[in-house]
């Protein structure tokens, strides 16, 4: 698919998702549908889809031991073993997985290839791609901070750590309400992840609507949240009362909240429902990947293929017992004369 078509499809899809609640609430006043029914359906879809996908992955057979490793393997006693990069124990796997999940260890070592045709012939250059690692790290941790900050809307009393996070996140206080750095940084991280798909030819060539759509959808969620907080101000007390009613399973359709809140809530609901069937499921898949969660101990422990089934074998001893006389007559060597 042409990248322009893939991009336009994604932009049109996100624009349509913005228009649906805008018209549904602003014109048709369908507050119960967009404020209660759709969020509940999205949450159920998210948890059901997530559990089904993880269980399916967990039940998948691992016929070969295929851990992705680097560093020195455990071999001879006098050779120093890298127990984190090339683990042979469960502890090593846990430590390696921790760095993979929390610091994007493999992405940090990612390299980019620059292939160019010059008058002297083709040239291939290999270089570090740390900008991708930085952008991914910024996006994921800012998303986590924003997610935790939203606990204030449906927890009463508010947990003690949330004001601490808000203090650190809002250290640069500009105007009222204070400016949260996570909101700006997540846009910067998303912006680079999006722009690199447009400016790098190899990535642009393989990009599909499934690659552009989640980025644009999350951008829409962040932008509507920023608009709601700093420009199109909403009744925070009314929003919290509504969110608390949702999580207490006694929903009350809000009447004093504007359309921007319902657009924001609808985009979040779409993200939740879309999550289990998208590439975003790497959040759960990383823990079940045999390239990450297996120890490199194939020389220490035998890995049994779960797909193996009993096979009737015919050993050489049986073969010789069956054909010994004929082998002797033909002058072929045998291990036993009789």
KAJO-V431837 format. One line per field, one symbol per residue. ss: DSSP state (@ for helix, = for strand, . for the rest). psi: psi as a letter, one per 20 degrees, with the letter a starting at -180 (. if undefined). burial: I if it has 24 or more other ideal C-beta (glycine too) atoms within 12 Angstrom, else O. Layout:
ss->???
psi->???
burial->???
//
This chain:
ss->..@@@@@@@@@@@@@@@@@@@@@@@@....@@@@@@@@@@@@@@@@@@@@@@@@@@@@@..............................@@@@@@@@@@@@@@.@@@@..========..========.@@@@@@@@@@@@@@@@@@@@@@@@......@@@@@@@@@@...........@@@@@@@@@@@@@@@@@@@.@@@@@@..@@@@@@@@@@@@@@@@@@@@@@@....@@@@@@@@@@@@...........@@@@@@@@@@@@@@@@@...@@@@@@@..............................@@@@@@@@@@@@@@.........
psi->pphgggghggghghghhhhghgghghgilmhggihggggghggggggghgggggggghipqnhqolporrrpqoeqhjpppnighmqirhghgggghghgghjlghhhjqqqpopqprhirqpppprqmhhggggggggghhggggghhihhhjporpqhighgghgghkhnooaprqpphhhghhhgghgghghhihiogghhhiprhihhghghghghggghggghhhfmprohghgghgghhgijkmqppqikprhhghgghghggggghhghjriijihhhhijpiihjqqmkhigqpopoiiqqppoqnrhghghhhkgghgghijqqqhph.
burial->OOIOOIIOOIOOIIOOIIOIIIOIIOOOOOIOIIIIOIIIOIIOIIOOIIOOIOOOOOOOOOOOIOIIIOOOIIOOOOOOOOIIIIIIOOOIIOOIIOOIIOOIIIIOOOOOOOOOOOOOOOOOOOOOIOIIIIIIIIIIIIIOIIOIIIIIIOOOOOOOOIOOIIOOIIOOOOOOOOOIIIIIIIIIIIIIIIOIIOOOOOOOOOIOIOIIIIIIIIIIIIIIIIOIIOOOOIOOOOIIIIIOOIOOOOIOIIOOIIIIIIIIIIIIIIIIIIIIOIOIIIOIIIOOIIOIIIIIIOOOOOOOOOOOOOOOOOOOOOOOOOOOOOOOOOOOOOOOOO
//
